[in-house]
Amino acid sequence: MLRKSPCIAAALLMTSLLSSCGSETVGRQNSEFVVVQNTTTDTVTETETVEASTVPPETVPPTTEPFSMDVSVPENYEPPSSYVIDGVEAIMQEPELPTGCEVTALAEVLNFHGFKIDKVELCDGFMPIDYNGAVNMDYAYIGDPKLNNGFGCNAPVIMKTAYEYFESINSPAYAVDLTGTEFRDLFYQICEGRPVVVWSTIAQVESISHYVWTAANGEDMIFNDYQHCVALYGYDTEQGIVYVADPLEGNTTYDME
């Protein structure tokens, strides 16, 4: 199944000495976020879940006009039995970012929305990184995403990364944190054409909070083995599968249950 890492206080990925993505270690919590982008005909959203436009990115000229959109699930909403967003392409995190699945998943969503940003440029130029473990994964990526023993980060860090990138190009697009959303409620975002960045585990294995310590800022640092991040862009309830752009596996499907 698409296994979301269990949710805890201070959500969205990461710690200090082991690897989170490429080295098969994971973090501990549910996270999703959405990126919202306005276009001449529609609006888009991104996120530990990211949303996007149903119009092909290359045909949607960006706008700098301020906007906002409601991404909440309508009352009594019943999604169709299946839906797949066309055009979401996986970006492989290796070899450049062996433990940088989070920023790579963000790059997948941004590129789907028409923002042609390289994963390494996004990492180097916009993602907060703490090489020494002074804070926890809510504030920065802990470790080095370019090494096999990097940890990871939680949704607030990827939100910050998206914000800094959008600001650098004077874009009114923004990210929405959907952490804590019921898994099936994410289907609404998918049906609205918005891929969602989701925290999961490598190969969907069970994981526990294996590494726990107090960061230099006095807050708990908690990291799960096999923490991983993917972009969710489709589902089929009859087949019991979800479609994801997995930075380690490419475009693939996983069991839903």
Stockholm file with secondary structure:
# STOCKHOLM 1.0

chainA/1-257         MLRKSPCIAAALLMTSLLSSCGSETVGRQNSEFVVVQNTTTDTVTETETVEASTVPPETVPPTTEPFSMDVSVPENYEPPSSYVIDGVEAIMQEPELPTGCEVTALAEVLNFHGFKIDKVELCDGFMPIDYNGAVNMDYAYIGDPKLNNGFGCNAPVIMKTAYEYFESINSPAYAVDLTGTEFRDLFYQICEGRPVVVWSTIAQVESISHYVWTAANGEDMIFNDYQHCVALYGYDTEQGIVYVADPLEGNTTYDME
#=GR chainA/1-257 SS CCCCCCCCSSCSCCCSSSCSSTTSCCCCSCCEEEEEEECSSCEEEECCCCCCCSSCGGGCCCCCSCCCCCCSCCTTCCCCSEEECTTCCCCCCTTTCTTCHHHHHHHHHHHHTTCCCCHHHHHHHHSCEESSCSSCTTTSEESCTTSTTCCBCCHHHHHHHHHHHHHHTTCCCEEEECTTCCGGGHHHHHHTTCCEEEEEEGGGCCCCEEEEEECTTSSEEEEETTEEEEEEEEEETTTTEEEEEETTTEEEEEECC
#=GC SS_cons         CCCCCCCCSSCSCCCSSSCSSTTSCCCCSCCEEEEEEECSSCEEEECCCCCCCSSCGGGCCCCCSCCCCCCSCCTTCCCCSEEECTTCCCCCCTTTCTTCHHHHHHHHHHHHTTCCCCHHHHHHHHSCEESSCSSCTTTSEESCTTSTTCCBCCHHHHHHHHHHHHHHTTCCCEEEECTTCCGGGHHHHHHTTCCEEEEEEGGGCCCCEEEEEECTTSSEEEEETTEEEEEEEEEETTTTEEEEEETTTEEEEEECC
//
